[in-house]
Amino acid sequence: MVGTVTGPGLLAKTASLTTVRLLAKYRFVNKVFKALSDPTRRRVLQLLRDRPMSAGELSDHFPVSKPTMSAHFAVLQEAGLIESEKSGRTIIYRLVMSVLEEALLGFAQTLGWGLQSKQTTRVQHHKVTRRTAKGEA
């Protein structure tokens, strides 16, 4: 077949693609953790957990200027943690929980933590408990 990569060339191309994906995930995780590094932004996310809120409603919870809050909203939006919708002159923000979950999973995988389902963990714990009860290590 013309243009098909096989053998070592395919392996190199696959490794290169994997590296690109890892770098993209790393950058994504960095943006999320940068957004989470500030206590004001973490509080905004906590407030949005309950319901979508306007910029004004959110700002009322903080002793900072509206431009400062706007900068916080921009960082959260850049990380994909919140979405905004303009309704007339009002901006409504809502939490995007899936982005936070994906970033935390990516971070855990970066550290080599294998995340398993609760069912798999229970089965493995049960096996270890049974072996320990029988005097095995």
NORRARA-V153223 format. One record per backbone hydrogen bond with DSSP energy under -0.5 kcal/mol. NH is the residue of the N-H (numbers start at 1). CO is the residue of the C=O. If there is no record, write none. Layout:
BEGIN
nh: {NH,NH}
co: {CO,CO}
END
This chain:
BEGIN
nh: {4,9,10,11,12,13,14,15,16,17,18,19,20,21,22,23,24,25,26,27,28,29,30,31,32,33,34,35,36,37,37,38,42,43,44,45,46,47,48,49,50,50,51,53,55,58,59,60,61,62,64,69,70,71,72,73,74,75,76,77,78,79,80,81,82,83,85,87,90,92,92,93,94,95,96,97,99,100,101,102,103,104,105,106,107,108,109,110,111,112,113,114,115,116,121,122,123,124,125,126,127,128,129,130,131,132,133,134,135,136}
co: {1,6,7,7,8,9,10,11,12,13,14,15,16,17,18,19,20,21,22,23,24,25,26,27,28,29,30,31,32,33,34,35,38,39,40,41,42,43,44,45,46,47,47,93,91,54,55,56,58,59,62,65,66,67,68,69,70,71,72,73,74,75,77,76,76,94,92,90,87,85,90,53,83,48,81,95,96,96,97,98,99,100,101,102,103,104,105,106,107,109,108,112,113,114,117,118,119,120,121,122,123,124,125,126,127,128,129,130,132,131}
END
